[in-house]
Each structure stands twice: as C-alpha cells, then as structure tokens.
Amino acid sequence: MSIQFYLAEDNPDHAELIEDMLDDSRLDYQLTHYNNGLALINGLPAQPNSSDIILLDIKMPKLNGLDTLKRIRQIPAYQNTTILIITTSSIRSDINTANFAGANGFISKPLTFDDLNPYLNEP
C-alpha cells in the first residue's frame, strides 16, 4: 500500500520540485496535485487512509492554505489526517494560525525528504 499525498500548490515549478523530491525518496507513493485549496477539498475522497498526507501551500488563489486547513479539519473523516503547511514564508503569525487550526507541521520551501520524514506513517 502506498502513501497518498494530496498537494495544493498553485506554482507548477514548486509542485514539480515536490514530486522530484518524492521520486528521489524511493517512497511507494501516489501524488494528486491541485492548483488551489478549493479544488483539493472538492477532490478529496470521502474516507482517507491512515497514511494519507495533505500538503498545503499557504498562499494560493481561490482558497489559501490556512482557510483550506480550517475547512478540511471541519470534515469528520479528516480529523486525524496529517496536514502540513508548506511555504516560503516564516511569518510567526502564519505559523501560529496554522498550528491553532490543526496543522501537524509547518515546513519551509524548498521541501526536503528530511523535512517530510517525521510525518510519514508508512503502511
């Protein structure tokens, strides 16, 4: 069973770097990429797997990462899903808001496997 990553990232270059990092990690994974948080919410399955990980860019059009996080945490099936905020920002208020809204972590871009590894719940 592979790890399913759901990525909301509006910058195609950043999305490609994340996919390259996952390829290099040799994880057994699937990646589903959405251009914004609203598309991700609409694309999530009704029931996540325990190993699923959601990666949210903080600054996106239509629905930013923090608002996406808040909406996902309102879905009962996603209460225990690992959700990580990824960003080029290190603004303390964003980190605090993300933690308060239920993020499992806040990772600065560029994302590395070492940043991601503590959150992996490999099946």
Secondary structure, 3 states (H helix, E strand, C coil): CCEEEEEECCCHHHHHHHHHHHHHHCCCEEEEEECCHHHHHHHCCCCCCCCCEEEEECCCCCCCHHHHHHHHHCCHHHCCCEEEEEECCCCHHHHHHHHHHCCCEEEECCCCHHHHHHHCCCC
